[in-house]
Amino acid sequence: MTVAVITISDRASRGEYEDLSGPEIEAVLHQYMPEAVVHRHIVPDEPAEITAAFGRSAEADFILTTGGTGIGPRDVTPEVTVAYCDRLLPGIAETLRAESLKETPQAMLSRGTAGVKKETIIVNFPGSVKAVRLCTTVLVPVMEHAVQMLRGAGH
């Protein structure tokens, strides 16, 4: 399993803020899938930069983003993801929001989405360490099956 983790943050991309969410996603992935190959990237909240990072990660089985899913004026990750994907996977985003809502009412403000581009699954996570820990843990059990299904394997 190859996973690209893309942190979307103006401050982290400028080096003004330490990216904690990207490393947390990687740590949780390795906890459950020690064999996973993880590549991390940091980009600003700019549609062209996010799209370019998706393109650079096109060989990954999964692209997991963190950040830019809220309602702030620069939060554009969901729009970029929807525009980039061939098909959406609403069940993933709905499940992540539902599980996150058990932890905090702010989860209902998350606009994260999920979709497929060719043979890569893209999932948006919020930007907090606590949220990415929860979301990664929720997603891990279906990741291998999702990749197999995307490549044409039967149920």
C-alpha positions in Angstrom: 0.0 0.0 0.0 1.4 3.4 -1.0 -0.1 6.4 0.6 0.6 10.1 -0.1 -0.2 12.4 2.9 -0.7 16.0 1.8 -0.8 18.7 4.5 -2.7 21.7 3.2 -1.7 24.8 5.2 -0.5 28.2 4.3 1.5 28.6 7.6 3.1 25.1 7.5 4.1 25.5 3.8 5.9 28.7 4.8 7.6 27.1 7.7 5.8 29.3 10.3 4.0 26.3 11.8 5.1 22.8 12.4 3.1 20.2 10.6 1.8 17.8 13.2 -1.1 16.3 11.4 0.8 14.8 8.5 3.2 12.9 10.8 0.3 11.7 12.9 -1.4 10.2 9.9 1.8 8.5 9.0 2.3 7.2 12.6 -1.3 5.7 12.7 -0.9 4.1 9.2 2.4 2.5 10.3 0.7 1.3 13.5 -1.9 -0.6 11.6 -0.1 -1.2 8.3 3.7 -1.4 9.0 4.4 -2.3 5.4 2.8 0.9 4.0 5.0 3.3 2.1 4.1 6.8 3.0 5.2 10.0 1.3 4.4 13.4 2.9 4.0 16.7 1.2 3.0 20.2 2.4 1.3 22.8 0.2 -0.4 26.1 0.8 -4.2 26.5 0.5 -4.0 27.3 -3.2 -6.1 25.3 -5.7 -3.3 25.0 -8.3 -0.8 23.8 -5.6 -3.2 21.2 -4.3 -4.0 20.0 -7.7 -0.3 19.7 -8.6 0.3 17.7 -5.4 -2.5 15.4 -6.4 -0.8 14.9 -9.8 2.6 14.2 -8.2 0.9 11.6 -6.0 -1.1 9.9 -8.8 0.8 6.6 -8.4 -0.3 6.2 -4.8 -3.1 3.9 -3.8 -4.5 6.6 -1.4 -4.0 10.3 -1.1 -4.9 11.5 2.4 -5.1 15.2 2.9 -5.2 17.1 6.1 -6.4 20.7 6.4 -8.5 23.1 4.4 -11.8 21.4 5.0 -13.4 24.0 7.3 -15.4 27.1 6.5 -12.6 29.6 6.5 -12.1 31.8 3.5 -9.0 29.9 2.3 -10.4 26.4 3.0 -10.6 25.0 -0.6 -9.6 21.4 -0.2 -13.0 19.8 -0.8 -13.7 21.9 -3.9 -10.3 21.0 -5.4 -10.8 17.3 -4.6 -14.3 17.2 -6.2 -12.9 19.0 -9.3 -10.0 16.6 -9.5 -11.8 13.3 -9.0 -13.6 11.1 -11.6 -16.1 9.8 -9.0 -17.0 10.6 -5.5 -17.1 8.2 -2.5 -19.7 10.0 -0.2 -19.8 7.1 2.2 -16.3 7.7 3.4 -16.9 11.4 4.1 -20.2 10.7 5.8 -18.7 8.1 8.0 -15.7 10.2 9.0 -18.0 13.1 9.9 -20.4 10.8 11.9 -17.5 9.3 13.9 -15.9 12.7 14.4 -19.2 14.2 15.6 -19.1 11.7 18.5 -16.0 13.5 19.7 -16.8 17.2 19.0 -19.8 19.2 17.7 -17.4 21.2 15.4 -17.3 18.1 13.2 -20.5 19.3 11.6 -18.5 22.2 10.1 -16.2 19.9 8.3 -16.7 19.8 4.5 -14.2 17.0 3.7 -15.0 14.8 0.8 -13.6 11.6 -0.8 -13.3 10.4 -4.3 -11.5 8.4 -6.9 -9.1 9.6 -9.7 -8.2 6.6 -11.9 -6.8 4.1 -9.4 -6.2 6.5 -6.6 -8.6 7.1 -3.7 -8.4 10.6 -2.2 -9.8 11.4 1.2 -9.9 14.7 3.0 -9.3 14.9 6.7 -9.6 17.9 9.0 -6.4 19.6 10.1 -6.2 18.8 13.8 -4.0 16.0 15.2 -6.9 14.5 17.2 -9.1 14.5 14.1 -6.6 12.9 11.8 -5.8 10.2 14.4 -9.5 9.3 14.6 -10.1 9.6 10.8 -7.1 7.4 9.9 -8.2 4.8 12.5 -11.7 4.7 11.0 -10.4 4.5 7.4 -7.7 1.9 7.8 -10.0 -1.2 8.0 -11.4 -0.6 4.5 -8.3 0.7 2.7 -7.0 -2.7 1.4 -10.4 -3.8 0.3 -11.0 -0.4 -1.4 -7.8 -0.8 -3.4 -8.7 -4.3 -4.4 -12.2 -3.3 -5.5 -10.9 -0.3 -7.5 -8.6 -2.7 -9.4 -11.5 -5.0 -10.3 -11.4 -7.7 -7.6 -14.6 -9.2 -6.6 -16.4 -8.8 -3.2 
